Amino acid sequence: MSDIYDLVVVGGGPAGSSAAYTASKNGLKVILIEKEESIAESVRTSGVTWIQNIEEFGIPEDCYNPVKNFEFYSPNNKVSIGDTVARSAVLDVRKTYRWLASQAEAQGTEIVVNTTVKDVIKDESGKIIGVKAIQNEKEIEFFGKVVIDASGFQSTVAKSMGFVKQWERFGAGAEYEAKVEHVKADTWWLMVGEKYSPAGYAWIFPLGDNIARIGVGIGKPDSPVDPTARLKELIENKEGPIANLGKIEPIEFHYGLIPNDGLSRKTVYDNLILVGDSAGQANPLVLEGIRYAIKFGRIAGDVASKAIKANDTSEKKLSEYEDNWKKAIESKIKSAGKVQDRWIGLTDKDWDKELDIISELKPEEFLDFIKADFGLSNMLKLATNHPKLAVRQLFNLVKGKS
Ligand SMILES: Cc1cc2nc3c(=O)[nH]c(=O)nc-3n(C[C@H](O)[C@H](O)[C@H](O)COP(=O)(O)OP(=O)(O)OC[C@H]3O[C@@H](n4cnc5c(N)ncnc54)[C@H](O)[C@@H]3O)c2cc1C
């Protein structure tokens, strides 16, 4: 069996659905291929994102729980940052990802689920012209003028082309979505230090209705600790703010991997674009990538449309996409990588001091910092003008001075 499309999108996560959405809106014939039984069948993310981006994307209000307070715990210190308005949110991930896919479908995208892409199809010059997939044990070929690899961490298409290898540095995360006795719906908690995560952090993210996601993320290969085992220990021992949750009744277990190799990958080739986790587009400070997956997914779909309409799907033509996302985030991600390197090396005592520095930030500065949106607030001025040397040192890292 084989089918012919303008655009073949592999992966029905936020990157794939967003690319399919703009391409279909631009009039292309688009297929979106997802290996699971339905879109967002498994949840592999905690779903924290930012209201500003949610509004930019038009995500409906019933898809998220707004958050305005942030609590940061280290072994012997604690910072509470309270805002007057909600600038962050915890997504109902399944609902949001399905909404994104439904937006694409409404524009004409054909969605096939339960269909796993296994290989690529190349022309005689070695350029990609389609993918081979398995559906109910039968092989199907999907031909396209452009293929978008939005398969997430696995980067199935780019790997099959021989363009990329497995990520070397990545985060592994485990979490329970659970019914809890007590949780403030407008507050999230981050926990740092050896007992929570030897290279990463633990979290409690509220969804409203006394539901919270309690999780642990651990950097690999920095630490051999298994996040699932550590999560169970933290819950059993009721460490830190977990003690305040009272009875915890797990509803669902989530597990996932996220690239942490910086923006090391080339993301355009002849007839091929990589987007989202497959392109490594994640903020290294908290390893969040949903907003980038949606934003750059939409741009990828748009650039692919223009290229297909111009009958030129060369790497050169598609590089508009790479120029665009690099301009938006490359320097921020590089700076955030330096802060991440600093954080990986901190001892528990250092973390206690780091929280003192963070407590100097205003709510909007804290959020811009965590989001790696350096430059949006006064953070860079803090590097020169803050009365405390420790604060100046941290922000000089962001500015690129050690
Ligand atoms: C534990 C954890 C917590 C996280 N928390 C946050 C957070 O709080 N906020 C945030 O912004 N980001 C978070 N992230 C990162 C975020 O989940 C990703 O950046 C985001 O999901 C990337 O979207 P994507 O569409 O590129 O990939 P994915 O969401 O991984 O989607 C890829 C899709 O492709 C499908 N697929 C894969 N291979 C094939 C194949 N061969 N054939 C067909 N389909 C295939 C998959 O089934 C999947 O549906 C977290 C990640 C982890 C691991």
The ligand as an SDF file (V2000), in Angstrom:
LIG
                    3D

 53 58  0  0  0  0  0  0  0  0999 V2000
    9.5840   13.7390   32.5110 C   0  0  0  0  0  0  0  0  0  0  0  0
    9.4350   14.9040   31.5860 C   0  0  0  0  0  0  0  0  0  0  0  0
    8.8140   16.0580   32.0350 C   0  0  0  0  0  0  0  0  0  0  0  0
    8.6860   17.1420   31.1710 C   0  0  0  0  0  0  0  0  0  0  0  0
    8.0600   18.2590   31.6450 N   0  0  0  0  0  0  0  0  0  0  0  0
    7.8790   19.3010   30.8260 C   0  0  0  0  0  0  0  0  0  0  0  0
    7.1880   20.4510   31.2710 C   0  0  0  0  0  0  0  0  0  0  0  0
    6.7450   20.5200   32.4180 O   0  0  0  0  0  0  0  0  0  0  0  0
    6.9880   21.4610   30.3970 N   0  0  0  0  0  0  0  0  0  0  0  0
    7.4720   21.4170   29.1030 C   0  0  0  0  0  0  0  0  0  0  0  0
    7.2830   22.3750   28.3500 O   0  0  0  0  0  0  0  0  0  0  0  0
    8.1410   20.3360   28.6620 N   0  0  0  0  0  0  0  0  0  0  0  0
    8.3520   19.2760   29.4810 C   0  0  0  0  0  0  0  0  0  0  0  0
    8.9940   18.1820   29.0140 N   0  0  0  0  0  0  0  0  0  0  0  0
    9.4580   18.1730   27.6190 C   0  0  0  0  0  0  0  0  0  0  0  0
    8.2960   18.0050   26.6450 C   0  0  0  0  0  0  0  0  0  0  0  0
    7.5550   16.8600   26.9710 O   0  0  0  0  0  0  0  0  0  0  0  0
    8.8170   17.9030   25.2260 C   0  0  0  0  0  0  0  0  0  0  0  0
    9.7280   18.9440   24.9680 O   0  0  0  0  0  0  0  0  0  0  0  0
    7.6770   17.9380   24.2010 C   0  0  0  0  0  0  0  0  0  0  0  0
    6.7560   16.9250   24.4450 O   0  0  0  0  0  0  0  0  0  0  0  0
    8.2480   17.7990   22.8020 C   0  0  0  0  0  0  0  0  0  0  0  0
    7.2070   17.6090   21.8810 O   0  0  0  0  0  0  0  0  0  0  0  0
    7.4410   16.7770   20.5470 P   0  0  0  0  0  0  0  0  0  0  0  0
    6.1740   16.8790   19.7770 O   0  0  0  0  0  0  0  0  0  0  0  0
    8.7040   17.1930   19.9210 O   0  0  0  0  0  0  0  0  0  0  0  0
    7.6990   15.2790   21.0220 O   0  0  0  0  0  0  0  0  0  0  0  0
    6.7290   14.2570   21.7680 P   0  0  0  0  0  0  0  0  0  0  0  0
    5.8110   14.9590   22.6640 O   0  0  0  0  0  0  0  0  0  0  0  0
    7.6190   13.2160   22.3460 O   0  0  0  0  0  0  0  0  0  0  0  0
    5.8640   13.6140   20.5890 O   0  0  0  0  0  0  0  0  0  0  0  0
    6.4280   12.6860   19.6810 C   0  0  0  0  0  0  0  0  0  0  0  0
    5.3110   11.8340   19.1300 C   0  0  0  0  0  0  0  0  0  0  0  0
    5.8340   11.0060   18.1040 O   0  0  0  0  0  0  0  0  0  0  0  0
    5.3090    9.6950   18.2460 C   0  0  0  0  0  0  0  0  0  0  0  0
    6.2780    8.7970   17.6280 N   0  0  0  0  0  0  0  0  0  0  0  0
    7.5280    8.5100   18.0560 C   0  0  0  0  0  0  0  0  0  0  0  0
    8.1290    7.6460   17.2180 N   0  0  0  0  0  0  0  0  0  0  0  0
    7.2450    7.3750   16.2330 C   0  0  0  0  0  0  0  0  0  0  0  0
    7.2930    6.5510   15.0900 C   0  0  0  0  0  0  0  0  0  0  0  0
    8.3530    5.8120   14.7940 N   0  0  0  0  0  0  0  0  0  0  0  0
    6.1960    6.4910   14.2880 N   0  0  0  0  0  0  0  0  0  0  0  0
    5.0830    7.2420   14.5620 C   0  0  0  0  0  0  0  0  0  0  0  0
    4.9960    8.0430   15.6640 N   0  0  0  0  0  0  0  0  0  0  0  0
    6.0600    8.1090   16.4760 C   0  0  0  0  0  0  0  0  0  0  0  0
    5.1960    9.5100   19.7570 C   0  0  0  0  0  0  0  0  0  0  0  0
    4.3020    8.4850   20.1050 O   0  0  0  0  0  0  0  0  0  0  0  0
    4.7130   10.8930   20.1860 C   0  0  0  0  0  0  0  0  0  0  0  0
    3.3150   11.0000   20.1550 O   0  0  0  0  0  0  0  0  0  0  0  0
    9.1650   17.0680   29.8510 C   0  0  0  0  0  0  0  0  0  0  0  0
    9.7780   15.9060   29.3980 C   0  0  0  0  0  0  0  0  0  0  0  0
    9.9140   14.8340   30.2480 C   0  0  0  0  0  0  0  0  0  0  0  0
   10.5610   13.5820   29.7430 C   0  0  0  0  0  0  0  0  0  0  0  0
  1  2  1  0
  2  3  1  0
  2 52  2  0
  3  4  2  0
  4  5  1  0
  4 50  1  0
  5  6  2  0
  6  7  1  0
  6 13  1  0
  7  8  2  0
  7  9  1  0
  9 10  1  0
 10 11  2  0
 10 12  1  0
 12 13  2  0
 13 14  1  0
 14 15  1  0
 14 50  1  0
 15 16  1  0
 16 17  1  0
 16 18  1  0
 18 19  1  0
 18 20  1  0
 20 21  1  0
 20 22  1  0
 22 23  1  0
 23 24  1  0
 24 25  2  0
 24 26  1  0
 24 27  1  0
 27 28  1  0
 28 29  2  0
 28 30  1  0
 28 31  1  0
 31 32  1  0
 32 33  1  0
 33 34  1  0
 33 48  1  0
 34 35  1  0
 35 36  1  0
 35 46  1  0
 36 37  1  0
 36 45  1  0
 37 38  2  0
 38 39  1  0
 39 40  1  0
 39 45  2  0
 40 41  1  0
 40 42  2  0
 42 43  1  0
 43 44  2  0
 44 45  1  0
 46 47  1  0
 46 48  1  0
 48 49  1  0
 50 51  2  0
 51 52  1  0
 52 53  1  0
M  END
$$$$
